[in-house]
Amino acid sequence: MRHATGPLREAGLRFEYVLPTGSTGRSLLEADGYQVHDLPFVEMSRRKADLLRYLPMLVLNGWRLRRLARQRGASLLHLNDFYNLTGYVARWLSLGRLKVVTHVRFLPQTQMQPLARSWRWLAEHASERVVCVSEAVRAYFAADHARVCTVYDPLPAAGEQWPPYAVAGEPGAPVRLLYFSNYIRGKGQNFALAAFQLAYARNPDLRLHFVGGDMGMAKNQAFRQELESAVQAAGLGAVVHFDGFAADTEAAMKAHDIVLNFSEAESFSLTCLDALYYGIPLIASDCGGPAELFEHGRSGWLVPNRDVPAMAEAMIRLAADEALRRQFSAASRLFVRQKFAPARTYELLGACYRRVLALE
């Protein structure tokens, strides 16, 4: 959203953000000049305390959001995913005067269907517009529903800050594979490690680097520890390395030869988009949105979801074929700059806002 609202501010729209209390995103948005507010959002979870607090906090936060919108002169609420129902409560408390745009940023097909279908119904009936981040997400909604549209996420707003990426290969030099993702089960690091073990047995010049945060969550920390233990058990400690969160995505990617993304389910994948934009050869799993970001065999390599042998084969082939990496690098840069041009991303979102506001 930050990438989209930045240029839209220059077009005359005014944005303020409401974040969960304690969010680390506050300082980043304030540095960009946004007014930032916070609310103590409570998400559904299996913890009894959250279940008991969910409904009363939903109503209370809806009232707070309605009051904040009135104080700040806001006419439209943009919900950054359709499981956050606070905006709908604020709309109802405003007797329909507040308009709502709902963004759907994850694959509803992968969620608990009773909940996902309920969220879909609410989005279709309580929002003026439902914005899907990809056609993979759009497929979950009625094909002819007039309120539902696809708006892709925009390219990095800052452009490239480092020199353009150049494929470099020397005989016998290590081929550096990067897995850039937070340590969360389902994000595919386990598949990458299993595939790397197969590929390394055939090409000892391969190196694998995991980079990502654990978001301070114990379950994510445990997942990273499992990965590190598996590396040691396989005797790969000298060629597989782990690092934490990296703020400079561009620098991290441009220090490697190939970017991997083997997530089990992705509605879009900003990691893949960044790699393609910077021209780093990409191997990604066919898990939803990533298939829409490039052309298989021309500007990137798509492997079947959860198919470890296919992932290993792709690593081996791309590592050994410098010419193919050069092709992917050049073609991906061109493809994403055309497909994710402003007219198909933030300008389309801005037009959506204006149509909704014109309904007042």
Buried (B, 14 or more C-beta within 10 A) or exposed (E): BBBBBBBBEEEEBEBBBBBBEEBEEBEEBEEBEBEBBEBEBBEEEEEEEEEEBBEEBBEBBBBBBBEBBEEEEBEBBBBBBBBBBBBBBBBBBBEEEBBBBBBBBBBBBBBEEEEBEBBBEBBBEBBBBBBBBBEBBBBBBEEEEEBBBBBBBBBBEEEBEEEEBEBEBEEEEEBBBBBBBBBBEEBBBBBBBBBBBBBBEEEEBBBBBBBBBBEEEEEBEEBBEBBBEBBEEBEBEEBBBBEEEBEEBBEBBBBBBBBBBBBBBBBBBBBBBBBBBBBBBBBBBBBBBBBBBBBEEEBBBBBEBBBBEBBBBBBBEBBBBBEBBBBBBEBBBEBBEEBBBBEBBBBBBBEBBEEBEEEE
